[in-house]
């Protein structure tokens, strides 16, 4: 008996290490279900911070605004409101994702993120 399995060539290259891939835990994402901003940040950090590593230099909250809401110019109190939403979402991530390390430097407006070594660890 013979069994043949066909897979997408991009998936095959990622599996054997010849291509990049992004690992996003849907369990972690589901834990953030109450906040669309937290879910968007989770996707961003999952795609930019490798498992078991961190973004050493961090990213400014003002730059995160563009990753969550796009690059449209902000008017009036929009920036202040979005910064508040980012802070709330980052705190939620720190609470709901115990294996992640969310280090928010309020004074400098920079956040550093570390991901666990194993995807979905703690669930």
N, C-alpha and C positions, 0 to 999 in steps of 0.2 A: 504494500500500500504506500501511496505517495501523497503528501499534502503540500500544496503550493500556497504560499502567502505572498501577496503583492502589497507593497507599501509605497507611499509617495517618496520620490527620490530625495526631497529635502529632509523628510523625517529620517530616512536611512542615513544621510550624511550627519545629521545632528546626533543620532544614536551612536555612531562609530567615532564621533569626535572630530569630524572634518568640517563641521559648520557650527555656527553659534545657535543657541536656543535660549529661550526664556522660560524659567520655571515659576509658575504662579500657583499657589495653593488656593483652590476653590473653597476649602474649609476655612482658611484664614479670611478670604474675601467675604464669605457668608457671615462670619463673626462680626463684620463691620457693616452689616446690612442696614443699620439705622442711619448711616451717614454716607450719602453719595460722594462727598468730598474725601472721606477716609478711604472709600473703595477706589477712587481715582488715584489717590496718593499711593495706596498699596500696589496698584498696577504699575505706577511710575517707578517706585522703589524696587519692585520685583524685577523690572526690566533694566534697571541701572546698577543695582547692587547685587553682586553674585552671592550665592549661598555661602554662609560662613565668613563673609567679608563685610566691610563697611565702606562708606564714602568718606574717606579720611578728612578731606578738606571741608566737607559739608556742602550744603546748598542754602542760599539765602531764601527767606520766606517770600521776598518780592519776586525772585525767579520762579518759585513754586506756583505763584499766582498764574503765570503764563502756561505752566504745564497742566494746570487744572481747568482754567477758564479760557485759554487761548490768548492771543496777542492783541486783542482789541484794547484800545486806549481806555484807561479808567477815568471816570468823572466823579468829582465831588468826594463823597464819603465812601465810594465803592472800594477803594484800596483798604481803608481801615476795616470795613465790614469783611472783606475777603481775608485779610490777615487774621481777624478774629475767628473766622470759619476754619482757616488752616490750623491755628493753634488748638482749637477744639478737636479737630479731626486727628491731629498728631497725639493729643492726650488720649483720645479714644483708642488709637492704635496701640499706644503704650499699655493701656489697660486690658484690651481684648486680645492682644498678641503678646503673651508673656515671654516668648522666646526672642522677640525682636527687642532691640535696644534703640529707643528714640531719645536722643540727647538734644534738647531744644535750649539754645543759648538765647534767652529773651533779650539780653542787652545788645548783642551783636546782630540779632535777627537771623541766626543760622541754625540749621538742624543737621545733625549727623545721625545716620541710621546704620545699624548692624542687623544682618539677617542671621537666622539660625543655620547651622551646618546641614541639617536635614529638613527637607520640605515638609511642612505640616506638623513639625515637632510640637508637642504640647496639646494636641487635640486627640 
